[in-house]
Amino acid sequence: MFQLAIILAAAKIGGEISERYLKIPSVLGELAAGILIGPFALGAIDIWSYGPMFPLDHSSSSHSVPVSQSMWSIAQIGSVVLLFGAGLETDLRQFMRYAKPALIVAIGGVIIPFALGAAVTVLFGFADGFSDPKALFMGTILTATSIGISVRVLGDMRVLDTPEGITTLAAAVVDDILGILVLTVVIGIHLTGGFSASSVGIVALKTIGFWLVLTGLGLLLSKHISRFFDRFRVSGAALALSLALAFLAAALAESFGLAMIIGAFSIGLALSGTPLAHRLEDPLRGVYNALVPVFFVVMGMMVDVTQLGDVWVFGLVVSVLAAVGKIAGSGLPSLMCKFSRAESWRIGVGMMPRGEVALIMGGVAFGQGLIGQDLFSVCIIMTIITTLLAPLILVRSFKNKST
């Protein structure tokens, strides 16, 4: 309870300083607050007889989660609410209209960063060749896109329903699916020492098939769900039942090897065209404002500032390539899809932040012994730089109407 009180207070103070004084998105203040109060910074200091406020939790199942399991769980609930809300706010017709360019943007945003990540790892001597699982992993980590951060920034700026906003959102969803698929293949190569086309095919079929089935079923049943929820007369029933549906979809997505947030987004998207979506707007905002900041503060707390010194040169190079890879990989295909130069630039920048997706991927690889502390620190450096840089550039690109 102490931890939750401090996290919520730090989130709102950080957000206030960012918006009022620094004129930057509040999400950056929440991330910075997390780094500051985390177990690697002020959170490690002893407070009288209480001990540290945020002690390192070594019992965590994943190396990438230094906070307590209960706090990590609350943060995950926040991420599901964030993406469920984003799905509800998305114009379904617009989403379907931009599905084709989004797919092209996502594929470009995977191929170019992957090639750059693998090449630079070999060049700096961290891997023996392009087939080395370490090189393949660094390529994989550069394919990640934090849909949560892009959604938050675009939503705060009220540009989530613009052509470039919807294309970024749709491409980020596809990107996450492709990124998780590639990571599964790389870990398979690391554990078995070989590449099996059949196992890759099964994983691809399972993940992509599940997402299409979930979204399709959601769309088919959305009107019936909306009408059914309408029949309840008890206070707050529509909100509670809709969130129950979002959590169910998130759990199913996780069990099929996808990120939870993709399941929540799919259900939100399915319900977006129903009368229920409009009625959920106000009540969901209260839940959103309480839980989503916890997610971003906990993300900041995962950053180990003490481990960044030894590999910072390689980390900076990887960060630059991560930014260039997404802007070129997603921006150039956008130009081919008849977006203007300014819109293509916004899409490329919107795909840049790696956020929680890269940290989770890095944690999985670290836990499996695929990478050591050095490359995990590089993941952290790259995540911090792209996550902090993208919102700043994105805000400016929408304010500046010229190309």
Secondary structure per residue as TSV (DSSP state, phi and psi in degrees):
chain	resnum	aa	ss	phi	psi
A	1	M	-	360.0	-40.1
A	2	F	H	-58.5	-47.3
A	3	Q	H	-60.6	-44.8
A	4	L	H	-64.4	-39.3
A	5	A	H	-61.4	-45.2
A	6	I	H	-67.5	-41.3
A	7	I	H	-61.3	-47.5
A	8	L	H	-64.4	-42.1
A	9	A	H	-65.1	-45.0
A	10	A	H	-63.1	-38.8
A	11	A	H	-60.3	-48.1
A	12	K	H	-73.4	-35.1
A	13	I	H	-67.0	-44.5
A	14	G	H	-62.0	-42.5
A	15	G	H	-64.3	-41.2
A	16	E	H	-63.4	-46.3
A	17	I	I	-61.0	-43.6
A	18	S	I	-62.2	-49.7
A	19	E	I	-73.9	-45.1
A	20	R	I	-78.5	-44.4
A	21	Y	I	-101.3	-39.9
A	22	L	I	-93.1	-12.8
A	23	K	-	56.7	41.1
A	24	I	S	-124.9	163.2
A	25	P	-	-58.0	143.9
A	26	S	H	-62.7	-24.9
A	27	V	H	-60.0	-32.3
A	28	L	H	-68.3	-38.4
A	29	G	H	-64.3	-37.7
A	30	E	H	-67.7	-41.9
A	31	L	H	-63.1	-44.1
A	32	A	H	-64.5	-39.8
A	33	A	H	-61.3	-39.4
A	34	G	H	-63.4	-43.8
A	35	I	H	-61.8	-41.7
A	36	L	H	-67.9	-43.7
A	37	I	H	-95.0	1.9
A	38	G	S	-69.6	173.7
A	39	P	T	-68.2	-10.3
A	40	F	T	-100.8	0.1
A	41	A	T	-132.5	-121.1
A	42	L	G	-63.5	-27.3
A	43	G	G	-65.1	-16.7
A	44	A	G	-87.4	-9.7
A	45	I	S	-76.2	135.5
A	46	D	E	-68.3	133.5
A	47	I	E	-110.5	102.2
A	48	W	T	46.0	-126.2
A	49	S	T	-90.4	-3.5
A	50	Y	T	-75.1	-31.5
A	51	G	E	92.0	-169.9
A	52	P	E	-65.8	143.6
A	53	M	S	-69.5	-38.0
A	54	F	S	-125.7	76.2
A	55	P	-	-67.5	150.2
A	56	L	-	-65.1	130.1
A	57	D	-	-97.2	96.5
A	58	H	T	-77.5	-11.1
A	59	S	T	-83.1	-3.8
A	60	S	-	-58.6	144.2
A	61	S	S	-70.3	-23.5
A	62	S	S	-121.2	139.8
A	63	H	T	-62.9	-23.3
A	64	S	T	-84.9	-1.4
A	65	V	-	-116.3	88.7
A	66	P	-	-81.6	-5.8
A	67	V	S	-92.1	167.8
A	68	S	-	-64.9	154.5
A	69	Q	H	-60.8	-37.1
A	70	S	H	-65.8	-39.7
A	71	M	H	-69.6	-38.3
A	72	W	H	-63.4	-38.4
A	73	S	H	-65.0	-43.3
A	74	I	H	-62.6	-39.6
A	75	A	H	-62.8	-40.0
A	76	Q	H	-64.8	-38.4
A	77	I	H	-61.1	-41.4
A	78	G	H	-59.3	-41.4
A	79	S	H	-67.0	-35.7
A	80	V	H	-67.1	-43.1
A	81	V	H	-62.1	-41.2
A	82	L	H	-57.6	-49.4
A	83	L	H	-78.2	-29.5
A	84	F	H	-64.1	-43.5
A	85	G	H	-62.8	-40.2
A	86	A	H	-64.1	-39.9
A	87	G	H	-62.7	-43.4
A	88	L	H	-62.6	-34.4
A	89	E	H	-81.0	-14.0
A	90	T	S	-77.8	135.0
A	91	D	-	-77.2	112.5
A	92	L	H	-60.2	-41.1
A	93	R	H	-63.0	-43.6
A	94	Q	H	-62.2	-41.6
A	95	F	H	-59.6	-45.8
A	96	M	H	-67.9	-35.2
A	97	R	H	-64.0	-37.1
A	98	Y	T	-99.7	12.9
A	99	A	H	-63.9	-40.3
A	100	K	H	-67.0	-52.9
A	101	P	H	-60.2	-33.6
A	102	A	H	-62.9	-39.0
A	103	L	H	-64.1	-44.0
A	104	I	H	-63.9	-43.0
A	105	V	H	-61.5	-43.5
A	106	A	H	-64.8	-42.2
A	107	I	H	-64.5	-43.3
A	108	G	H	-62.5	-36.8
A	109	G	H	-74.9	-6.0
A	110	V	H	-102.0	-46.5
A	111	I	H	-64.6	-52.1
A	112	I	H	-67.1	-49.8
A	113	P	H	-59.8	-37.3
A	114	F	H	-60.7	-47.3
A	115	A	H	-62.5	-43.6
A	116	L	H	-65.3	-42.8
A	117	G	H	-63.6	-44.3
A	118	A	H	-67.0	-42.2
A	119	A	H	-64.0	-45.5
A	120	V	H	-68.9	-29.9
A	121	T	H	-67.9	-40.0
A	122	V	H	-68.3	-42.9
A	123	L	H	-60.5	-39.4
A	124	F	T	-85.8	2.6
A	125	G	T	79.5	15.9
A	126	F	S	-84.3	-10.7
A	127	A	S	-141.6	153.5
A	128	D	S	-80.7	-22.9
A	129	G	S	-174.3	178.5
A	130	F	T	-66.8	-23.0
A	131	S	T	-87.3	-6.1
A	132	D	S	-63.5	128.6
A	133	P	H	-53.6	-29.7
A	134	K	H	-65.4	-43.2
A	135	A	H	-65.7	-42.1
A	136	L	H	-63.6	-37.8
A	137	F	H	-66.3	-45.3
A	138	M	H	-63.1	-32.7
A	139	G	H	-65.0	-42.8
A	140	T	H	-62.8	-44.1
A	141	I	H	-63.5	-29.4
A	142	L	H	-76.7	-15.5
A	143	T	H	-79.0	-16.9
A	144	A	-	-62.9	148.7
A	145	T	-	-136.4	129.8
A	146	S	-	-84.7	96.5
A	147	I	H	-60.4	-33.5
A	148	G	H	-61.2	-44.8
A	149	I	H	-71.1	-44.6
A	150	S	H	-59.9	-43.3
A	151	V	H	-62.2	-44.5
A	152	R	H	-61.7	-46.2
A	153	V	H	-66.4	-46.9
A	154	L	H	-63.9	-38.5
A	155	G	H	-66.8	-44.2
A	156	D	H	-61.6	-32.0
A	157	M	T	-89.1	-0.8
A	158	R	T	60.6	37.4
A	159	V	-	-123.6	18.8
A	160	L	T	-66.5	-25.9
A	161	D	T	-98.1	11.6
A	162	T	S	-79.1	161.1
A	163	P	H	-53.8	-44.7
A	164	E	H	-72.2	-31.3
A	165	G	H	-65.2	-46.5
A	166	I	H	-69.1	-39.8
A	167	T	H	-63.0	-42.2
A	168	T	H	-61.5	-44.3
A	169	L	H	-62.8	-50.2
A	170	A	H	-64.1	-41.8
A	171	A	H	-65.5	-37.3
A	172	A	H	-65.3	-36.8
A	173	V	H	-63.6	-49.3
A	174	V	H	-62.5	-40.6
A	175	D	H	-57.1	-45.0
A	176	D	H	-62.8	-41.7
A	177	I	H	-63.8	-46.7
A	178	L	H	-64.9	-41.2
A	179	G	H	-62.6	-44.0
A	180	I	H	-65.8	-36.5
A	181	L	H	-62.4	-47.7
A	182	V	H	-63.4	-42.7
A	183	L	H	-60.6	-41.8
A	184	T	H	-59.9	-41.7
A	185	V	H	-64.9	-45.9
A	186	V	H	-63.6	-42.6
A	187	I	H	-65.9	-36.9
A	188	G	H	-60.5	-43.2
A	189	I	H	-63.5	-41.7
A	190	H	H	-63.8	-43.4
A	191	L	H	-77.6	-36.3
A	192	T	H	-100.1	-16.5
A	193	G	S	77.3	10.4
A	194	G	S	-150.7	176.4
A	195	F	-	-118.4	124.1
A	196	S	-	-116.5	115.0
A	197	A	H	-63.6	-35.5
A	198	S	H	-67.2	-42.6
A	199	S	H	-67.3	-36.3
A	200	V	H	-63.5	-43.1
A	201	G	H	-61.4	-40.9
A	202	I	H	-64.9	-45.2
A	203	V	H	-62.1	-44.7
A	204	A	H	-61.8	-45.0
A	205	L	H	-62.7	-41.3
A	206	K	H	-65.6	-49.4
A	207	T	H	-71.7	-50.5
A	208	I	H	-68.1	-41.6
A	209	G	H	-60.2	-43.7
A	210	F	H	-61.6	-46.5
A	211	W	H	-60.6	-43.8
A	212	L	H	-65.6	-41.9
A	213	V	H	-65.1	-45.3
A	214	L	H	-61.4	-47.0
A	215	T	H	-65.9	-43.1
A	216	G	H	-61.8	-45.9
A	217	L	H	-63.7	-41.1
A	218	G	H	-59.1	-43.5
A	219	L	H	-67.1	-41.0
A	220	L	H	-65.3	-38.5
A	221	L	H	-97.3	-3.3
A	222	S	H	-55.7	-44.6
A	223	K	H	-66.7	-38.5
A	224	H	H	-66.8	-41.3
A	225	I	H	-61.4	-45.9
A	226	S	H	-59.3	-45.0
A	227	R	H	-66.4	-40.1
A	228	F	H	-63.5	-44.9
A	229	F	H	-65.1	-29.0
A	230	D	H	-65.4	-25.6
A	231	R	T	-73.1	-20.1
A	232	F	-	-73.7	134.1
A	233	R	-	-102.9	-13.4
A	234	V	S	-69.1	143.4
A	235	S	T	-59.0	132.2
A	236	G	T	75.3	12.0
A	237	A	H	-63.1	-44.2
A	238	A	H	-59.8	-43.8
A	239	L	H	-65.7	-49.2
A	240	A	H	-62.9	-43.9
A	241	L	H	-70.3	-36.3
A	242	S	H	-65.5	-41.8
A	243	L	H	-65.8	-37.4
A	244	A	H	-59.8	-41.2
A	245	L	H	-65.2	-41.5
A	246	A	H	-63.3	-43.2
A	247	F	H	-67.5	-35.9
A	248	L	H	-63.6	-46.2
A	249	A	H	-63.0	-38.9
A	250	A	H	-63.2	-43.4
A	251	A	H	-65.2	-41.5
A	252	L	H	-64.0	-42.0
A	253	A	H	-59.9	-44.8
A	254	E	H	-62.2	-39.9
A	255	S	H	-69.9	-20.1
A	256	F	T	-97.1	11.7
A	257	G	T	86.0	8.8
A	258	L	S	-99.7	165.7
A	259	A	-	-69.8	142.4
A	260	M	H	-55.1	-40.7
A	261	I	H	-61.8	-26.6
A	262	I	H	-69.3	-39.9
A	263	G	H	-62.2	-44.5
A	264	A	H	-64.3	-40.8
A	265	F	H	-63.8	-41.9
A	266	S	H	-60.1	-42.3
A	267	I	H	-69.2	-41.3
A	268	G	H	-59.5	-42.8
A	269	L	H	-63.8	-41.8
A	270	A	H	-62.3	-37.7
A	271	L	H	-86.5	-5.7
A	272	S	T	-61.6	-29.4
A	273	G	T	-91.4	5.2
A	274	T	S	-97.9	161.0
A	275	P	H	-60.7	-26.3
A	276	L	H	-58.8	-38.2
A	277	A	H	-58.6	-41.9
A	278	H	H	-68.5	-37.1
A	279	R	H	-72.1	-24.8
A	280	L	H	-81.0	-16.1
A	281	E	H	-50.7	-56.3
A	282	D	H	-70.5	-51.4
A	283	P	H	-61.8	-34.6
A	284	L	H	-69.1	-29.1
A	285	R	H	-60.6	-38.1
A	286	G	H	-63.8	-44.5
A	287	V	H	-63.9	-42.6
A	288	Y	H	-58.2	-49.6
A	289	N	H	-66.0	-24.7
A	290	A	H	-86.9	-38.3
A	291	L	H	-98.6	-36.5
A	292	V	H	-63.3	-42.0
A	293	P	H	-58.7	-31.2
A	294	V	H	-60.7	-41.8
A	295	F	H	-58.9	-46.3
A	296	F	H	-72.4	-34.7
A	297	V	H	-66.5	-44.5
A	298	V	H	-63.1	-35.9
A	299	M	H	-60.1	-42.5
A	300	G	H	-64.1	-35.7
A	301	M	H	-67.2	-19.2
A	302	M	T	-76.5	-9.1
A	303	V	-	-83.3	117.1
A	304	D	-	-91.0	95.6
A	305	V	G	-68.5	-18.0
A	306	T	G	-78.1	-16.2
A	307	Q	G	-101.5	9.0
A	308	L	-	-93.0	-9.4
A	309	G	S	-69.6	-41.8
A	310	D	T	-72.4	-28.2
A	311	V	T	-120.7	24.5
A	312	W	H	-66.0	-31.5
A	313	V	H	-65.4	-50.8
A	314	F	H	-61.7	-39.1
A	315	G	H	-60.9	-41.8
A	316	L	H	-66.3	-42.2
A	317	V	H	-62.3	-45.7
A	318	V	H	-61.6	-39.4
A	319	S	H	-63.6	-43.0
A	320	V	H	-62.5	-45.1
A	321	L	H	-66.7	-33.2
A	322	A	H	-63.8	-41.2
A	323	A	H	-69.2	-49.0
A	324	V	H	-63.0	-40.9
A	325	G	H	-60.0	-42.8
A	326	K	H	-74.7	-41.3
A	327	I	H	-64.6	-42.3
A	328	A	H	-75.1	-46.6
A	329	G	H	-64.8	-34.6
A	330	S	H	-101.8	-29.8
A	331	G	H	-72.8	-44.0
A	332	L	H	-65.8	-44.6
A	333	P	H	-60.4	-30.9
A	334	S	H	-63.0	-39.4
A	335	L	H	-60.1	-41.1
A	336	M	H	-67.8	-24.1
A	337	C	T	-89.6	18.8
A	338	K	T	70.8	23.8
A	339	F	-	-81.5	152.1
A	340	S	-	-71.8	171.0
A	341	R	H	-62.2	-40.6
A	342	A	H	-64.7	-43.4
A	343	E	H	-66.2	-40.9
A	344	S	H	-63.2	-40.4
A	345	W	H	-60.5	-45.0
A	346	R	H	-63.0	-40.9
A	347	I	H	-63.6	-45.4
A	348	G	H	-59.8	-44.7
A	349	V	H	-69.3	-38.4
A	350	G	H	-61.9	-26.0
A	351	M	T	-88.6	-3.7
A	352	M	-	-73.7	-41.5
A	353	P	-	-65.3	136.1
A	354	R	-	-96.6	-34.5
A	355	G	H	44.2	-139.7
A	356	E	H	-65.0	-27.0
A	357	V	H	-64.4	-46.8
A	358	A	H	-65.6	-40.1
A	359	L	H	-65.6	-39.8
A	360	I	H	-67.4	-44.1
A	361	M	H	-59.2	-45.9
A	362	G	H	-61.1	-40.8
A	363	G	H	-63.2	-40.3
A	364	V	H	-63.2	-47.1
A	365	A	H	-64.7	-39.0
A	366	F	H	-65.4	-44.0
A	367	G	H	-63.4	-32.0
A	368	Q	T	-85.6	-2.5
A	369	G	T	78.6	11.3
A	370	L	S	-70.1	-37.9
A	371	I	S	-127.8	159.4
A	372	G	-	-99.2	-172.1
A	373	Q	H	-62.6	-31.7
A	374	D	H	-62.2	-51.6
A	375	L	H	-72.4	-28.4
A	376	F	H	-66.8	-37.2
A	377	S	H	-64.1	-37.0
A	378	V	H	-62.3	-41.6
A	379	C	H	-57.7	-41.8
A	380	I	H	-66.4	-46.2
A	381	I	H	-58.4	-48.8
A	382	M	H	-62.0	-40.5
A	383	T	H	-63.5	-46.7
A	384	I	H	-60.2	-50.2
A	385	I	H	-64.5	-48.4
A	386	T	H	-69.2	-34.6
A	387	T	H	-71.3	-35.6
A	388	L	H	-81.7	-33.3
A	389	L	H	-75.5	-43.0
A	390	A	H	-56.8	-50.3
A	391	P	H	-60.6	-37.3
A	392	L	H	-62.0	-46.2
A	393	I	H	-70.7	-38.4
A	394	L	H	-63.2	-45.1
A	395	V	H	-59.4	-45.3
A	396	R	H	-66.6	-38.4
A	397	S	H	-65.9	-31.2
A	398	F	H	-80.6	-31.5
A	399	K	H	-72.3	-35.0
A	400	N	-	-87.4	104.9
A	401	K	-	-75.1	-20.3
A	402	S	-	-77.6	169.7
A	403	T	-	-83.0	360.0
